[in-house]
Amino acid sequence: MSKALPITVAVLLGGAALVPVYYATKHPATPTTTASMSKDASPIEKMSYALGHEFGSQTPPELNIDAFVTGIRAGYDKQPRAYTDEELQAASVELQKELEKKQQAESQKTDASTEKFLSENAKKPGVITTASGLQYKVIKEGTGKQPTADSMVTVHYKGQLINGTVFDSSYKRNEPVVFPLKGVIPGWIEGLQLMKEGGKATLYIPAKLGYGAQASAEIPANSTLIFDVELIKVQ
């Protein structure tokens, strides 16, 4: 294998962590269907399709699928590679720069929008801002036990971004979650200690008290998170 290829592959696959999910949603890969695959396909056709589908589902949206398929066909046919190690090395460096530039641009947009959101939200009736920057609003006062950072808690919750996108919900799964409070993000650790059993509140968690610059498939980097939380039980 070429020495440059592992670097290029790492940039492509690792680049997904550099580019916020927002960018991916604005540049979706062309959807595919199973229409071209027959139910009567041979076993090797089915397994070949499954292998391609598995690999494709794990690749970032920056991948050029046409060039990718061309490379697979050329390699399968034992054709010489179209680019030298030096050209691929240079391409990987340029790609890294492009991904970082996009990440920085999106991060600046996110920072500006979240700062504006938190500033305006802090002025709304019932919203309280703590010294750490956490904002919360009591929806229903609880009357039971109040947790500490060492407590085990049972909660129902819905998490969303400031644009309204819901990224997780125990209500949707129709099953509350049980976890040690000190094992979650700082915004939850602080916010739930302000509640009592039976209480409901909305937590507005700045990125520094959430996942920071870490991005996931559901949550872009540097996101302010909004959680509707119901504290069911404290142990």
PENORDA-V741501 format. One record per residue. OMEGA is omega in radians with two decimals (NA if undefined). NEAR is the number of other ideal C-beta (glycine too) atoms within 12 Angstrom. Layout:
BEGIN
((OMEGA/NEAR) (OMEGA/NEAR))
END
This chain:
BEGIN
((3.11/12) (3.11/22) (-3.10/14) (-3.07/23) (3.12/22) (3.13/17) (-3.13/24) (3.12/32) (-3.14/25) (3.13/20) (-3.13/31) (-3.09/32) (3.13/22) (-3.12/22) (3.13/31) (3.14/26) (-3.12/24) (-3.08/33) (-3.12/35) (-3.13/39) (3.13/32) (-3.14/29) (-3.12/29) (-3.12/29) (3.12/18) (3.14/16) (-3.08/18) (3.06/15) (3.13/20) (-3.09/12) (3.07/9) (3.13/16) (3.11/9) (-3.07/14) (-3.09/8) (3.14/11) (-3.11/18) (3.06/11) (-3.13/11) (-3.14/8) (-3.14/15) (3.12/12) (-3.13/10) (3.09/10) (-3.13/16) (-3.13/17) (3.09/14) (3.10/17) (-3.12/22) (3.13/17) (3.12/15) (-3.14/22) (-3.13/17) (-3.14/12) (-3.11/19) (-3.11/21) (-3.10/15) (-3.11/17) (-3.13/23) (-3.10/33) (3.14/27) (-3.11/29) (3.05/28) (-3.00/18) (-3.13/21) (3.12/12) (3.14/17) (-3.14/22) (3.10/18) (3.12/17) (3.12/25) (-3.13/18) (-3.13/14) (3.13/16) (3.14/17) (3.14/11) (3.12/11) (3.08/8) (3.10/12) (-3.12/11) (-3.08/19) (-3.05/15) (3.11/20) (3.07/15) (-3.11/18) (3.13/14) (3.12/17) (3.09/27) (3.13/21) (3.14/18) (-3.14/26) (3.12/29) (-3.14/18) (3.12/16) (3.11/30) (3.13/24) (3.14/17) (-3.14/21) (3.14/30) (3.13/20) (3.11/18) (3.14/28) (-3.14/31) (-3.14/21) (-3.13/21) (3.12/30) (3.12/27) (3.10/17) (-3.13/23) (-3.14/32) (-3.11/25) (-3.10/17) (-3.13/23) (3.10/33) (3.12/21) (-3.13/16) (-3.09/28) (3.13/29) (-3.14/19) (-3.11/16) (-3.12/28) (-3.11/23) (-3.08/14) (-3.13/17) (3.06/9) (-3.13/17) (-3.14/24) (3.11/24) (-3.14/23) (-3.11/22) (-3.12/9) (-3.07/23) (3.07/27) (3.04/37) (3.11/37) (3.12/36) (3.14/28) (3.11/25) (3.11/20) (3.12/20) (3.07/17) (-3.13/27) (-3.06/12) (-3.07/20) (3.11/22) (-3.07/21) (2.94/34) (3.14/19) (-3.12/20) (-3.09/14) (2.93/29) (-3.06/23) (3.04/39) (-3.06/27) (2.88/39) (-3.10/28) (2.97/38) (3.13/27) (3.12/37) (3.07/26) (-3.10/34) (3.08/32) (3.10/21) (-3.14/11) (3.12/20) (-3.12/21) (3.11/26) (3.13/24) (3.04/24) (3.09/23) (3.14/22) (3.11/15) (3.14/12) (-3.13/9) (3.11/14) (-3.14/21) (3.13/28) (-3.10/20) (3.03/23) (-3.03/20) (-3.10/33) (-3.12/19) (-3.10/17) (-3.08/32) (-3.09/29) (3.14/27) (3.09/37) (-3.14/36) (-3.14/29) (-3.04/34) (-3.11/42) (3.09/44) (3.07/32) (-3.08/29) (3.03/40) (3.10/25) (-3.13/24) (-3.11/23) (3.07/34) (-3.14/28) (3.01/37) (3.13/32) (3.08/47) (-2.94/41) (3.08/44) (-3.09/36) (-3.10/34) (3.10/24) (3.13/32) (-3.10/38) (3.07/29) (-3.11/24) (-3.14/22) (3.13/20) (3.05/30) (-3.13/22) (-3.09/18) (-3.01/23) (3.08/33) (3.10/39) (3.06/35) (-3.11/33) (2.92/42) (-3.06/40) (3.10/44) (3.14/38) (2.92/41) (-3.00/30) (3.04/44) (-3.13/31) (-3.04/42) (-3.06/29) (3.08/26) (3.13/28) (NA/19))
END
